[in-house]
Amino acid sequence: MAWHTNDTVNGNEEVFFRASNDGGKTFGDKVYLSHTVSSDSTRVEIDSDGDIVAVQWWETNQTADVPAMRISNDYGETFGPSLKLSKNGTIDEGG
């Protein structure tokens, strides 16, 4: 499960994830994915295939609207760095 909320210390919209390995009966700890200070992270989407979980969202402020993503290769236990598609088509591995 992935979602965004503004119930955070900095007051921004942020993205979180929780995994269930028993069909939704129980869930693991909440994982904080977006870690943005100057943008709101919203419009969350999630996809999975086997042990791979991809969580994608948009980081928006007054000057930008950038897609971002983090990928897990271990059923959502851990995630790689934030990948952001920049305006020139390159990927920036941000926080």
Gaussian input, Z-matrix of N, CA and C with variables (Angstrom, degrees):
# hf/3-21g

backbone

0 1
 N
 C     1     B1
 C     2     B2     1     A1
 N     3     B3     2     A2     1     D1
 C     4     B4     3     A3     2     D2
 C     5     B5     4     A4     3     D3
 N     6     B6     5     A5     4     D4
 C     7     B7     6     A6     5     D5
 C     8     B8     7     A7     6     D6
 N     9     B9     8     A8     7     D7
 C    10    B10     9     A9     8     D8
 C    11    B11    10    A10     9     D9
 N    12    B12    11    A11    10    D10
 C    13    B13    12    A12    11    D11
 C    14    B14    13    A13    12    D12
 N    15    B15    14    A14    13    D13
 C    16    B16    15    A15    14    D14
 C    17    B17    16    A16    15    D15
 N    18    B18    17    A17    16    D16
 C    19    B19    18    A18    17    D17
 C    20    B20    19    A19    18    D18
 N    21    B21    20    A20    19    D19
 C    22    B22    21    A21    20    D20
 C    23    B23    22    A22    21    D21
 N    24    B24    23    A23    22    D22
 C    25    B25    24    A24    23    D23
 C    26    B26    25    A25    24    D24
 N    27    B27    26    A26    25    D25
 C    28    B28    27    A27    26    D26
 C    29    B29    28    A28    27    D27
 N    30    B30    29    A29    28    D28
 C    31    B31    30    A30    29    D29
 C    32    B32    31    A31    30    D30
 N    33    B33    32    A32    31    D31
 C    34    B34    33    A33    32    D32
 C    35    B35    34    A34    33    D33
 N    36    B36    35    A35    34    D34
 C    37    B37    36    A36    35    D35
 C    38    B38    37    A37    36    D36
 N    39    B39    38    A38    37    D37
 C    40    B40    39    A39    38    D38
 C    41    B41    40    A40    39    D39
 N    42    B42    41    A41    40    D40
 C    43    B43    42    A42    41    D41
 C    44    B44    43    A43    42    D42
 N    45    B45    44    A44    43    D43
 C    46    B46    45    A45    44    D44
 C    47    B47    46    A46    45    D45
 N    48    B48    47    A47    46    D46
 C    49    B49    48    A48    47    D47
 C    50    B50    49    A49    48    D48
 N    51    B51    50    A50    49    D49
 C    52    B52    51    A51    50    D50
 C    53    B53    52    A52    51    D51
 N    54    B54    53    A53    52    D52
 C    55    B55    54    A54    53    D53
 C    56    B56    55    A55    54    D54
 N    57    B57    56    A56    55    D55
 C    58    B58    57    A57    56    D56
 C    59    B59    58    A58    57    D57
 N    60    B60    59    A59    58    D58
 C    61    B61    60    A60    59    D59
 C    62    B62    61    A61    60    D60
 N    63    B63    62    A62    61    D61
 C    64    B64    63    A63    62    D62
 C    65    B65    64    A64    63    D63
 N    66    B66    65    A65    64    D64
 C    67    B67    66    A66    65    D65
 C    68    B68    67    A67    66    D66
 N    69    B69    68    A68    67    D67
 C    70    B70    69    A69    68    D68
 C    71    B71    70    A70    69    D69
 N    72    B72    71    A71    70    D70
 C    73    B73    72    A72    71    D71
 C    74    B74    73    A73    72    D72
 N    75    B75    74    A74    73    D73
 C    76    B76    75    A75    74    D74
 C    77    B77    76    A76    75    D75
 N    78    B78    77    A77    76    D76
 C    79    B79    78    A78    77    D77
 C    80    B80    79    A79    78    D78
 N    81    B81    80    A80    79    D79
 C    82    B82    81    A81    80    D80
 C    83    B83    82    A82    81    D81
 N    84    B84    83    A83    82    D82
 C    85    B85    84    A84    83    D83
 C    86    B86    85    A85    84    D84
 N    87    B87    86    A86    85    D85
 C    88    B88    87    A87    86    D86
 C    89    B89    88    A88    87    D87
 N    90    B90    89    A89    88    D88
 C    91    B91    90    A90    89    D89
 C    92    B92    91    A91    90    D90
 N    93    B93    92    A92    91    D91
 C    94    B94    93    A93    92    D92
 C    95    B95    94    A94    93    D93
 N    96    B96    95    A95    94    D94
 C    97    B97    96    A96    95    D95
 C    98    B98    97    A97    96    D96
 N    99    B99    98    A98    97    D97
 C   100   B100    99    A99    98    D98
 C   101   B101   100   A100    99    D99
 N   102   B102   101   A101   100   D100
 C   103   B103   102   A102   101   D101
 C   104   B104   103   A103   102   D102
 N   105   B105   104   A104   103   D103
 C   106   B106   105   A105   104   D104
 C   107   B107   106   A106   105   D105
 N   108   B108   107   A107   106   D106
 C   109   B109   108   A108   107   D107
 C   110   B110   109   A109   108   D108
 N   111   B111   110   A110   109   D109
 C   112   B112   111   A111   110   D110
 C   113   B113   112   A112   111   D111
 N   114   B114   113   A113   112   D112
 C   115   B115   114   A114   113   D113
 C   116   B116   115   A115   114   D114
 N   117   B117   116   A116   115   D115
 C   118   B118   117   A117   116   D116
 C   119   B119   118   A118   117   D117
 N   120   B120   119   A119   118   D118
 C   121   B121   120   A120   119   D119
 C   122   B122   121   A121   120   D120
 N   123   B123   122   A122   121   D121
 C   124   B124   123   A123   122   D122
 C   125   B125   124   A124   123   D123
 N   126   B126   125   A125   124   D124
 C   127   B127   126   A126   125   D125
 C   128   B128   127   A127   126   D126
 N   129   B129   128   A128   127   D127
 C   130   B130   129   A129   128   D128
 C   131   B131   130   A130   129   D129
 N   132   B132   131   A131   130   D130
 C   133   B133   132   A132   131   D131
 C   134   B134   133   A133   132   D132
 N   135   B135   134   A134   133   D133
 C   136   B136   135   A135   134   D134
 C   137   B137   136   A136   135   D135
 N   138   B138   137   A137   136   D136
 C   139   B139   138   A138   137   D137
 C   140   B140   139   A139   138   D138
 N   141   B141   140   A140   139   D139
 C   142   B142   141   A141   140   D140
 C   143   B143   142   A142   141   D141
 N   144   B144   143   A143   142   D142
 C   145   B145   144   A144   143   D143
 C   146   B146   145   A145   144   D144
 N   147   B147   146   A146   145   D145
 C   148   B148   147   A147   146   D146
 C   149   B149   148   A148   147   D147
 N   150   B150   149   A149   148   D148
 C   151   B151   150   A150   149   D149
 C   152   B152   151   A151   150   D150
 N   153   B153   152   A152   151   D151
 C   154   B154   153   A153   152   D152
 C   155   B155   154   A154   153   D153
 N   156   B156   155   A155   154   D154
 C   157   B157   156   A156   155   D155
 C   158   B158   157   A157   156   D156
 N   159   B159   158   A158   157   D157
 C   160   B160   159   A159   158   D158
 C   161   B161   160   A160   159   D159
 N   162   B162   161   A161   160   D160
 C   163   B163   162   A162   161   D161
 C   164   B164   163   A163   162   D162
 N   165   B165   164   A164   163   D163
 C   166   B166   165   A165   164   D164
 C   167   B167   166   A166   165   D165
 N   168   B168   167   A167   166   D166
 C   169   B169   168   A168   167   D167
 C   170   B170   169   A169   168   D168
 N   171   B171   170   A170   169   D169
 C   172   B172   171   A171   170   D170
 C   173   B173   172   A172   171   D171
 N   174   B174   173   A173   172   D172
 C   175   B175   174   A174   173   D173
 C   176   B176   175   A175   174   D174
 N   177   B177   176   A176   175   D175
 C   178   B178   177   A177   176   D176
 C   179   B179   178   A178   177   D177
 N   180   B180   179   A179   178   D178
 C   181   B181   180   A180   179   D179
 C   182   B182   181   A181   180   D180
 N   183   B183   182   A182   181   D181
 C   184   B184   183   A183   182   D182
 C   185   B185   184   A184   183   D183
 N   186   B186   185   A185   184   D184
 C   187   B187   186   A186   185   D185
 C   188   B188   187   A187   186   D186
 N   189   B189   188   A188   187   D187
 C   190   B190   189   A189   188   D188
 C   191   B191   190   A190   189   D189
 N   192   B192   191   A191   190   D190
 C   193   B193   192   A192   191   D191
 C   194   B194   193   A193   192   D192
 N   195   B195   194   A194   193   D193
 C   196   B196   195   A195   194   D194
 C   197   B197   196   A196   195   D195
 N   198   B198   197   A197   196   D196
 C   199   B199   198   A198   197   D197
 C   200   B200   199   A199   198   D198
 N   201   B201   200   A200   199   D199
 C   202   B202   201   A201   200   D200
 C   203   B203   202   A202   201   D201
 N   204   B204   203   A203   202   D202
 C   205   B205   204   A204   203   D203
 C   206   B206   205   A205   204   D204
 N   207   B207   206   A206   205   D205
 C   208   B208   207   A207   206   D206
 C   209   B209   208   A208   207   D207
 N   210   B210   209   A209   208   D208
 C   211   B211   210   A210   209   D209
 C   212   B212   211   A211   210   D210
 N   213   B213   212   A212   211   D211
 C   214   B214   213   A213   212   D212
 C   215   B215   214   A214   213   D213
 N   216   B216   215   A215   214   D214
 C   217   B217   216   A216   215   D215
 C   218   B218   217   A217   216   D216
 N   219   B219   218   A218   217   D217
 C   220   B220   219   A219   218   D218
 C   221   B221   220   A220   219   D219
 N   222   B222   221   A221   220   D220
 C   223   B223   222   A222   221   D221
 C   224   B224   223   A223   222   D222
 N   225   B225   224   A224   223   D223
 C   226   B226   225   A225   224   D224
 C   227   B227   226   A226   225   D225
 N   228   B228   227   A227   226   D226
 C   229   B229   228   A228   227   D227
 C   230   B230   229   A229   228   D228
 N   231   B231   230   A230   229   D229
 C   232   B232   231   A231   230   D230
 C   233   B233   232   A232   231   D231
 N   234   B234   233   A233   232   D232
 C   235   B235   234   A234   233   D233
 C   236   B236   235   A235   234   D234
 N   237   B237   236   A236   235   D235
 C   238   B238   237   A237   236   D236
 C   239   B239   238   A238   237   D237
 N   240   B240   239   A239   238   D238
 C   241   B241   240   A240   239   D239
 C   242   B242   241   A241   240   D240
 N   243   B243   242   A242   241   D241
 C   244   B244   243   A243   242   D242
 C   245   B245   244   A244   243   D243
 N   246   B246   245   A245   244   D244
 C   247   B247   246   A246   245   D245
 C   248   B248   247   A247   246   D246
 N   249   B249   248   A248   247   D247
 C   250   B250   249   A249   248   D248
 C   251   B251   250   A250   249   D249
 N   252   B252   251   A251   250   D250
 C   253   B253   252   A252   251   D251
 C   254   B254   253   A253   252   D252
 N   255   B255   254   A254   253   D253
 C   256   B256   255   A255   254   D254
 C   257   B257   256   A256   255   D255
 N   258   B258   257   A257   256   D256
 C   259   B259   258   A258   257   D257
 C   260   B260   259   A259   258   D258
 N   261   B261   260   A260   259   D259
 C   262   B262   261   A261   260   D260
 C   263   B263   262   A262   261   D261
 N   264   B264   263   A263   262   D262
 C   265   B265   264   A264   263   D263
 C   266   B266   265   A265   264   D264
 N   267   B267   266   A266   265   D265
 C   268   B268   267   A267   266   D266
 C   269   B269   268   A268   267   D267
 N   270   B270   269   A269   268   D268
 C   271   B271   270   A270   269   D269
 C   272   B272   271   A271   270   D270
 N   273   B273   272   A272   271   D271
 C   274   B274   273   A273   272   D272
 C   275   B275   274   A274   273   D273
 N   276   B276   275   A275   274   D274
 C   277   B277   276   A276   275   D275
 C   278   B278   277   A277   276   D276
 N   279   B279   278   A278   277   D277
 C   280   B280   279   A279   278   D278
 C   281   B281   280   A280   279   D279
 N   282   B282   281   A281   280   D280
 C   283   B283   282   A282   281   D281
 C   284   B284   283   A283   282   D282

   B1=1.4306
   B2=1.5203
   B3=1.3431
   B4=1.4644
   B5=1.5204
   B6=1.3438
   B7=1.4620
   B8=1.5174
   B9=1.3325
   B10=1.4682
   B11=1.5263
   B12=1.3194
   B13=1.4575
   B14=1.5222
   B15=1.3262
   B16=1.4644
   B17=1.5223
   B18=1.3113
   B19=1.4546
   B20=1.5292
   B21=1.3387
   B22=1.4562
   B23=1.5239
   B24=1.3095
   B25=1.4587
   B26=1.5216
   B27=1.3590
   B28=1.4642
   B29=1.5269
   B30=1.3441
   B31=1.4580
   B32=1.5141
   B33=1.3381
   B34=1.4621
   B35=1.5222
   B36=1.3254
   B37=1.4541
   B38=1.5245
   B39=1.3100
   B40=1.4622
   B41=1.5260
   B42=1.3374
   B43=1.4623
   B44=1.5307
   B45=1.3358
   B46=1.4591
   B47=1.5253
   B48=1.3406
   B49=1.4663
   B50=1.5243
   B51=1.3164
   B52=1.4747
   B53=1.5174
   B54=1.3273
   B55=1.4667
   B56=1.5184
   B57=1.3207
   B58=1.4613
   B59=1.5217
   B60=1.3202
   B61=1.4608
   B62=1.5224
   B63=1.3510
   B64=1.4622
   B65=1.5263
   B66=1.3184
   B67=1.4606
   B68=1.5178
   B69=1.3160
   B70=1.4584
   B71=1.5150
   B72=1.3191
   B73=1.4707
   B74=1.5272
   B75=1.3214
   B76=1.4587
   B77=1.5303
   B78=1.3398
   B79=1.4584
   B80=1.5194
   B81=1.3297
   B82=1.4588
   B83=1.5171
   B84=1.3145
   B85=1.4594
   B86=1.5267
   B87=1.3108
   B88=1.4581
   B89=1.5299
   B90=1.3504
   B91=1.4548
   B92=1.5285
   B93=1.3162
   B94=1.4683
   B95=1.5286
   B96=1.3398
   B97=1.4530
   B98=1.5176
   B99=1.3343
   B100=1.4576
   B101=1.5313
   B102=1.2934
   B103=1.4725
   B104=1.5308
   B105=1.3191
   B106=1.4612
   B107=1.5237
   B108=1.3206
   B109=1.4566
   B110=1.5213
   B111=1.3267
   B112=1.4585
   B113=1.5266
   B114=1.3320
   B115=1.4652
   B116=1.5148
   B117=1.3255
   B118=1.4633
   B119=1.5200
   B120=1.3144
   B121=1.4574
   B122=1.5254
   B123=1.3430
   B124=1.4678
   B125=1.5216
   B126=1.3201
   B127=1.4662
   B128=1.5290
   B129=1.3111
   B130=1.4675
   B131=1.5239
   B132=1.3293
   B133=1.4589
   B134=1.5160
   B135=1.3394
   B136=1.4581
   B137=1.5212
   B138=1.3219
   B139=1.4548
   B140=1.5222
   B141=1.3228
   B142=1.4588
   B143=1.5258
   B144=1.3187
   B145=1.4519
   B146=1.5203
   B147=1.3239
   B148=1.4548
   B149=1.5129
   B150=1.3314
   B151=1.4647
   B152=1.5278
   B153=1.3439
   B154=1.4654
   B155=1.5268
   B156=1.3363
   B157=1.4622
   B158=1.5213
   B159=1.3346
   B160=1.4596
   B161=1.5232
   B162=1.3227
   B163=1.4561
   B164=1.5298
   B165=1.3308
   B166=1.4619
   B167=1.5171
   B168=1.3345
   B169=1.4599
   B170=1.5250
   B171=1.3261
   B172=1.4691
   B173=1.5158
   B174=1.3362
   B175=1.4568
   B176=1.5268
   B177=1.3307
   B178=1.4571
   B179=1.5198
   B180=1.3325
   B181=1.4639
   B182=1.5250
   B183=1.3374
   B184=1.4685
   B185=1.5262
   B186=1.3231
   B187=1.4669
   B188=1.5204
   B189=1.3281
   B190=1.4679
   B191=1.5270
   B192=1.3135
   B193=1.4650
   B194=1.5326
   B195=1.3365
   B196=1.4604
   B197=1.5352
   B198=1.3494
   B199=1.4567
   B200=1.5277
   B201=1.3271
   B202=1.4608
   B203=1.5269
   B204=1.3298
   B205=1.4593
   B206=1.5171
   B207=1.3340
   B208=1.4595
   B209=1.5182
   B210=1.3287
   B211=1.4603
   B212=1.5234
   B213=1.3340
   B214=1.4618
   B215=1.5256
   B216=1.3197
   B217=1.4629
   B218=1.5239
   B219=1.3439
   B220=1.4678
   B221=1.5293
   B222=1.3388
   B223=1.4663
   B224=1.5265
   B225=1.3162
   B226=1.4561
   B227=1.5123
   B228=1.3181
   B229=1.4673
   B230=1.5241
   B231=1.3367
   B232=1.4579
   B233=1.5350
   B234=1.3337
   B235=1.4602
   B236=1.5170
   B237=1.3362
   B238=1.4605
   B239=1.5111
   B240=1.3428
   B241=1.4659
   B242=1.5178
   B243=1.3175
   B244=1.4595
   B245=1.5168
   B246=1.3356
   B247=1.4533
   B248=1.5176
   B249=1.3239
   B250=1.4633
   B251=1.5216
   B252=1.3293
   B253=1.4509
   B254=1.5214
   B255=1.3216
   B256=1.4654
   B257=1.5230
   B258=1.3080
   B259=1.4593
   B260=1.5260
   B261=1.3289
   B262=1.4572
   B263=1.5301
   B264=1.3230
   B265=1.4576
   B266=1.5238
   B267=1.3207
   B268=1.4656
   B269=1.5167
   B270=1.3113
   B271=1.4699
   B272=1.5201
   B273=1.3220
   B274=1.4545
   B275=1.5199
   B276=1.3415
   B277=1.4587
   B278=1.5074
   B279=1.3422
   B280=1.4600
   B281=1.5018
   B282=1.3545
   B283=1.4498
   B284=1.3953
   A1=108.30
   A2=115.98
   A3=121.06
   A4=108.33
   A5=116.86
   A6=121.48
   A7=110.06
   A8=115.30
   A9=120.16
   A10=108.42
   A11=114.85
   A12=121.78
   A13=109.58
   A14=116.60
   A15=119.46
   A16=111.03
   A17=117.83
   A18=122.78
   A19=108.83
   A20=115.87
   A21=122.10
   A22=109.75
   A23=116.57
   A24=122.47
   A25=111.10
   A26=117.11
   A27=119.65
   A28=112.83
   A29=118.71
   A30=122.12
   A31=114.41
   A32=117.48
   A33=121.26
   A34=110.36
   A35=115.43
   A36=120.62
   A37=107.41
   A38=117.88
   A39=122.77
   A40=109.86
   A41=116.96
   A42=123.67
   A43=110.17
   A44=114.72
   A45=122.05
   A46=109.79
   A47=115.92
   A48=122.87
   A49=108.93
   A50=115.81
   A51=121.82
   A52=107.85
   A53=117.25
   A54=122.47
   A55=110.47
   A56=114.57
   A57=122.14
   A58=107.88
   A59=115.86
   A60=120.72
   A61=112.17
   A62=116.46
   A63=120.18
   A64=111.81
   A65=116.00
   A66=120.54
   A67=114.38
   A68=118.50
   A69=122.10
   A70=115.05
   A71=118.64
   A72=120.65
   A73=110.83
   A74=116.36
   A75=121.81
   A76=108.59
   A77=116.20
   A78=121.59
   A79=109.67
   A80=115.39
   A81=121.44
   A82=110.95
   A83=115.28
   A84=121.36
   A85=111.26
   A86=115.26
   A87=122.31
   A88=109.06
   A89=116.08
   A90=122.27
   A91=107.82
   A92=116.37
   A93=123.82
   A94=107.04
   A95=118.31
   A96=121.33
   A97=115.81
   A98=119.69
   A99=119.86
   A100=114.84
   A101=120.24
   A102=124.21
   A103=112.96
   A104=118.30
   A105=120.76
   A106=110.29
   A107=115.83
   A108=121.20
   A109=110.87
   A110=116.94
   A111=120.54
   A112=113.86
   A113=117.41
   A114=121.69
   A115=109.95
   A116=114.96
   A117=120.99
   A118=107.97
   A119=117.15
   A120=122.80
   A121=108.00
   A122=116.25
   A123=121.45
   A124=110.47
   A125=116.21
   A126=124.56
   A127=111.10
   A128=115.84
   A129=123.58
   A130=110.81
   A131=115.06
   A132=122.38
   A133=108.04
   A134=116.19
   A135=120.80
   A136=108.57
   A137=116.31
   A138=122.36
   A139=107.42
   A140=115.63
   A141=119.25
   A142=109.84
   A143=114.51
   A144=122.65
   A145=106.47
   A146=116.14
   A147=119.60
   A148=110.24
   A149=116.53
   A150=120.20
   A151=112.85
   A152=117.99
   A153=121.39
   A154=110.37
   A155=115.78
   A156=122.78
   A157=107.42
   A158=116.64
   A159=121.48
   A160=108.45
   A161=116.79
   A162=122.33
   A163=106.90
   A164=115.67
   A165=122.20
   A166=109.02
   A167=116.82
   A168=122.24
   A169=108.65
   A170=116.08
   A171=122.63
   A172=109.03
   A173=116.22
   A174=122.62
   A175=107.84
   A176=115.18
   A177=121.19
   A178=111.14
   A179=115.59
   A180=121.94
   A181=107.64
   A182=118.45
   A183=121.15
   A184=113.11
   A185=118.87
   A186=121.44
   A187=115.22
   A188=118.95
   A189=119.51
   A190=111.83
   A191=114.60
   A192=123.70
   A193=105.05
   A194=116.83
   A195=122.58
   A196=110.56
   A197=117.29
   A198=119.18
   A199=110.57
   A200=115.75
   A201=121.66
   A202=108.57
   A203=116.23
   A204=120.45
   A205=109.80
   A206=115.60
   A207=121.81
   A208=107.24
   A209=115.90
   A210=121.95
   A211=109.71
   A212=114.24
   A213=121.96
   A214=108.31
   A215=116.47
   A216=121.77
   A217=111.86
   A218=116.59
   A219=120.03
   A220=111.26
   A221=115.39
   A222=122.73
   A223=113.67
   A224=118.69
   A225=121.87
   A226=114.32
   A227=116.74
   A228=120.38
   A229=110.58
   A230=116.76
   A231=122.77
   A232=108.01
   A233=116.16
   A234=121.62
   A235=109.95
   A236=115.88
   A237=121.93
   A238=110.04
   A239=116.71
   A240=120.71
   A241=111.56
   A242=115.80
   A243=121.89
   A244=108.67
   A245=116.74
   A246=122.95
   A247=107.66
   A248=117.32
   A249=121.72
   A250=109.01
   A251=116.97
   A252=121.70
   A253=108.13
   A254=116.09
   A255=119.80
   A256=110.54
   A257=116.23
   A258=121.83
   A259=113.02
   A260=117.70
   A261=119.12
   A262=112.45
   A263=117.16
   A264=121.00
   A265=114.92
   A266=118.15
   A267=119.82
   A268=110.28
   A269=116.23
   A270=121.13
   A271=108.44
   A272=115.01
   A273=122.69
   A274=107.47
   A275=117.16
   A276=120.55
   A277=108.23
   A278=115.37
   A279=121.24
   A280=110.94
   A281=116.39
   A282=125.63
   A283=116.21
   D1=135.34
   D2=176.92
   D3=-132.30
   D4=144.49
   D5=-178.21
   D6=-156.58
   D7=167.07
   D8=172.66
   D9=-119.02
   D10=151.88
   D11=179.61
   D12=-150.97
   D13=152.77
   D14=173.75
   D15=-102.62
   D16=12.53
   D17=177.09
   D18=-84.36
   D19=63.42
   D20=-177.00
   D21=-127.59
   D22=166.72
   D23=-178.58
   D24=-60.83
   D25=-42.15
   D26=-176.62
   D27=-85.93
   D28=-5.70
   D29=178.02
   D30=79.83
   D31=-1.91
   D32=176.73
   D33=-81.50
   D34=158.73
   D35=169.86
   D36=-69.60
   D37=130.71
   D38=-179.64
   D39=-133.02
   D40=159.00
   D41=-176.19
   D42=-105.75
   D43=135.17
   D44=178.79
   D45=-129.81
   D46=162.13
   D47=-178.44
   D48=-143.12
   D49=144.24
   D50=170.68
   D51=-139.75
   D52=137.93
   D53=-178.18
   D54=-107.47
   D55=147.33
   D56=172.07
   D57=-123.44
   D58=132.72
   D59=177.91
   D60=-110.81
   D61=12.74
   D62=-179.41
   D63=-134.06
   D64=37.87
   D65=176.82
   D66=70.94
   D67=23.62
   D68=177.02
   D69=91.42
   D70=5.76
   D71=177.45
   D72=-69.84
   D73=-39.64
   D74=176.51
   D75=-137.50
   D76=159.81
   D77=179.16
   D78=-130.02
   D79=149.44
   D80=176.35
   D81=-74.69
   D82=-174.16
   D83=179.67
   D84=-64.41
   D85=154.20
   D86=176.44
   D87=-70.50
   D88=134.25
   D89=177.87
   D90=-113.15
   D91=125.16
   D92=-178.93
   D93=-87.39
   D94=111.80
   D95=-172.28
   D96=-96.96
   D97=-38.17
   D98=-166.89
   D99=-84.46
   D100=-44.32
   D101=178.53
   D102=50.17
   D103=50.08
   D104=179.02
   D105=-104.32
   D106=143.43
   D107=179.83
   D108=-108.11
   D109=-37.68
   D110=-174.05
   D111=-105.99
   D112=11.63
   D113=-179.69
   D114=-141.89
   D115=158.49
   D116=169.45
   D117=-94.91
   D118=134.46
   D119=179.12
   D120=-104.94
   D121=111.75
   D122=-174.71
   D123=-140.11
   D124=-173.10
   D125=178.17
   D126=53.28
   D127=57.49
   D128=-174.52
   D129=-78.74
   D130=138.48
   D131=172.97
   D132=-133.04
   D133=152.44
   D134=-179.34
   D135=-137.67
   D136=146.25
   D137=176.11
   D138=-147.22
   D139=154.30
   D140=178.30
   D141=-148.49
   D142=155.99
   D143=175.97
   D144=-152.21
   D145=105.63
   D146=-175.97
   D147=64.47
   D148=-124.68
   D149=-177.92
   D150=-88.13
   D151=-1.75
   D152=-178.82
   D153=-92.92
   D154=127.93
   D155=176.25
   D156=-123.76
   D157=128.07
   D158=177.73
   D159=-119.23
   D160=126.64
   D161=176.96
   D162=-116.87
   D163=124.20
   D164=-177.48
   D165=-121.19
   D166=145.47
   D167=177.53
   D168=-153.37
   D169=176.03
   D170=177.13
   D171=-114.33
   D172=136.19
   D173=175.00
   D174=-105.13
   D175=118.60
   D176=-171.10
   D177=-126.14
   D178=136.38
   D179=169.14
   D180=-143.77
   D181=-164.56
   D182=-176.27
   D183=-65.27
   D184=-22.60
   D185=-174.69
   D186=-118.61
   D187=-5.69
   D188=-174.92
   D189=-147.90
   D190=155.17
   D191=174.00
   D192=-143.62
   D193=93.36
   D194=-168.14
   D195=-117.20
   D196=131.06
   D197=174.84
   D198=-73.89
   D199=140.18
   D200=178.24
   D201=-133.83
   D202=159.60
   D203=-177.40
   D204=-156.21
   D205=150.38
   D206=169.19
   D207=-132.52
   D208=143.66
   D209=-175.09
   D210=-122.31
   D211=138.43
   D212=174.43
   D213=-114.70
   D214=139.31
   D215=175.84
   D216=-110.80
   D217=12.63
   D218=-177.95
   D219=-137.03
   D220=48.42
   D221=176.43
   D222=63.75
   D223=24.24
   D224=179.41
   D225=87.75
   D226=9.87
   D227=177.94
   D228=-68.16
   D229=-44.08
   D230=176.53
   D231=-137.20
   D232=158.96
   D233=179.72
   D234=-128.39
   D235=148.06
   D236=174.39
   D237=-74.43
   D238=-175.17
   D239=-178.27
   D240=-66.84
   D241=162.08
   D242=175.48
   D243=-69.31
   D244=129.05
   D245=177.50
   D246=-107.48
   D247=124.84
   D248=-178.34
   D249=-122.23
   D250=128.84
   D251=178.29
   D252=-84.74
   D253=114.33
   D254=-177.50
   D255=-81.76
   D256=169.96
   D257=-177.45
   D258=-61.31
   D259=-27.50
   D260=-179.02
   D261=-92.16
   D262=10.65
   D263=174.46
   D264=89.12
   D265=0.36
   D266=178.79
   D267=-91.45
   D268=159.89
   D269=179.25
   D270=-100.63
   D271=128.98
   D272=177.06
   D273=-106.24
   D274=120.22
   D275=176.11
   D276=-85.69
   D277=93.44
   D278=-179.26
   D279=-95.16
   D280=173.54
   D281=179.43
   D282=-37.29

